[in-house]
Amino acid sequence: MAESKKTSGGDKGSRFTLVLADLKPEEERPKITITATDGDLKAIHVSEVDEQGRFDLPANILKSAHRIFIGPQSDQGSASANEDAIRYRPSDFATLLEAGSINISRLVWEKWFLFIRCVSGRVRLCRRRPWWYYELFTVAALPKFDLERATPLSAGPSLKAHSATLQPKAAASISELLYYPFRCQTICNGTVEVYRRRCCCRPWIFDDIRLPELVLDLEDILRGIPDDIPFPPNPNPPDPPFEIEKAFFKDGSLDELTVNARHDLAAVRSLPKAQLADYINGRPYLFCRRSCGAPKKVGQGTINPDGKFNICWIDRPRPIIGRCHDEYAYVVKQKFGFFTITIYNGVAANIWFHYGDEPTLTSYSPFAFACRNNGEPGDGAYLYLDIIGDTESWNLKTPNATSATSVAAPAYNDGLAFPSATPASAVGAMLNRNWGGTLKLNYKFSEDMRLIGAKYYRISVTEADSFGNPVGAPINLPAPPEWEKSVADGMGGADIVPVSLGPNSVGGQNSLCLIPYDSGPAPNGGDWNAGQYHGYLNTNDPQWNDPNKRYLVTVEVFDSAGKRLRPNGTPATGLPGAEGTANFTFRRRFQDLGPTANVPFGALTHMFWWDNRGLTATIEYLNKDGLIFNSECLFFQGSASSTFGIGYRAYHPNEMFQLNHGISWRRGLGSVAGSTGVLLASSSVNVGKPPALPGNSPTNTFAQMLRTDLDPTRKKCAFTVFLGIGAKTFDGENTVTPNVQDTAAFAIEIN
């Protein structure tokens, strides 16, 4: 008979004993609760088991209950919330109470010890330009397998050394493309959900029986990926391309398995069996492809202001048996008013980590918003030009300042981006790039600038003469579009609030804009979103669009009364309006890392050279054996050694800004081997720029074009010849001058 005692409540309850089998005297008891539930499994009574194993269970509760649960105390308080709880029918439980004490096997109660388990990491947002998405698709679509480049993404190299080009088709592998040095921002608003799964994986071995199943999986993935998504003629297509986003991204997360599927399938089919096992074992997304249980959500928490998260939950022991292990994935969501959007989904994208990892969760979602990190007060008061679009300002070649509004006499490539050591080294390369389109200017105003009284800024443009001096009066840039900042909505999310920075007229000064700070009161202070710019300079504006001139871009700083502020010890600017000094400096970035240069004047001026003129590419005539033909329909007959070429024009008004041009041909539909060829692979020299006459291309023989060496019976066919040209012009993010192409059709016959 179980021990029964009256409770302090009289006849309303009885005390019983719970025995943990094989519990040693020195061992700690888990915290256990007895929970009675109704038909909906809602708790109607919860009793905690004390250190002596005693608990209360009133007779009326036992009679009215639908189920009785014994299990570990959870954060919900009742045992019914735990999957390891033991369930009883009330009648069976009453029989056990009458027969003796409730005995629990050690194999069961050992699982009832609860402790805190935590994961941590950080979240970031990485924006990618349209060409990056097309390049990702191109590299991922290549069926050729290269073992030397087949490294897992986690081992990918940095492409910092290649950042000067910002050129499509620069990546040699998926790893290189993913690690291209774009700027990423911290995500500091949102929730992180933690999911866990148990995987039990056997290492792959020589001639593994699982290989056919893996091949079928990869083939199935590839059926959902388009065979080709051509890069559009416009060098600045929409961002991001929908077809590529759908194929390779899951709720803003890059799906590593899908991106690598074509390469992996090629590897599986081509690698020797002795190497194949090592290849698969080295790729977690292949290694445990079908050896894991279903994911289960185990925790949730918020992202801290620094973009990091630390999420803890009450857990039970999870003994690891054999080749099994636990993996963790994360889902990140952001609230926009009443809406919640998933911006990262590691479960859907199959991105799993081990316990103890501190992952960086990277979102590519176009809907995500990030937080600006402007530093902390105490680092000193300073101002410098930081970014032009996506290009860091140290890549701008600008002469040293000689006054607040002038610079030294420019060299041949001053004002351009990514300067080359010599003119020759820039030919055919993305060096000495001219600016064009709309330049987005981001300045770094340190947080201490607020403490010295800097409230407003103004950006202006002035023509420069050949000595770097300003010509005429400066023209002020209009205020930028409204900036956005995050404001708590009271529901656990954030409202994105627009704030106008200007224009403001204060103290006789016009076109002033508020300086956004991360600290301090509104309107200057707030949680500003990342990726915003202080000025938008339209280089096509007729006020300053002369491509044969260079221009000076100047920023000034003003206090709350509209008084211009210049650093202590600097000469007066000579510009109109009241002026005073303060303890700060203007700086200039001239290198990637390391100190910045002090600019000892009352304003900060850089030189830019932009040129928005277009390209010309025209086929003027066709050339057979040195003879010129320009009729509408041309059918050439000749011998196998007869030659074909074109007369053409391909130029940029400034040869320095032509990237290159090339000439190729295609036979028929181009559907068989040897049906394409090249007359000119690449040249960066202007051809046929008036008043010069059109130039003649290199030639191919009729035999080379018909490839009679491959098919002796092919004596005639129709052809198309292509002339294409590209420019270096860019806005700090994308090439803005459209590529130009011309084509001509003809036929040849060997008679």
Secondary structure, DSSP 4 states (H G I P E B T S, - for coil): -----EETTEEEEEEEEEEETT--TTSPPPPEEEEEE-TT--EEEEEE--TTSEEE--HHHHHH-SEEEEEE--TTSSGGGSTT-EEE-HHHHHHHHHHS-EEE-HHHHGGG--EEEEEEEEEEEE---HHHHHHHHHHHH-----GGG---GGGPPP-GGGTTT--TT--SSHHHHHTS---EEE--SSEEEEEEEEEE-PPP-TT-TTHHHHHHHHHHHHTTS-S--PPPSSSS--SS-HHHHHHHEETTEE-HHHHTHHHHHHHHHHS-HHHHHHHHHT-HHHHTTT-B---EEEEEEE--TTSEEEEEEEE------TTEEEEEEEEEEEEETTEEEEEEETTTTT--EETT---EEEE--TT---B-----TTS--EEEEEEETTEEGGGB--PPBSSSS-BPPP-TTTT-BS--SSTGGGTTTT-SBPB-SEEEEEEEE-THHHHTT--EEEEEEEEE-TTS-EEEEEEEPPPPSPEEEEEE-SSSSEEEEEE----EEETTEEEEEEPPBSSSSTTTBSEEBSS--SEEEETT-TTS--TTSEEEEEEEEE-TTS-EEEETTPPP---SS-EEEES-EEEE--SSSSPPEEE-SSSEEEEE-B-----EEEEEEEEETTEEE--SS-EEEE-TT-EEEEEEEEE-SSGGGEEEEEEEEEETT--STT-EEEEEEEE-S-BS-TTSPPEEPP-EEHHHHHTTTT-TT--EEEEEEEEEEEE--BSSSSB-SPPEEEEEEEEEEE-
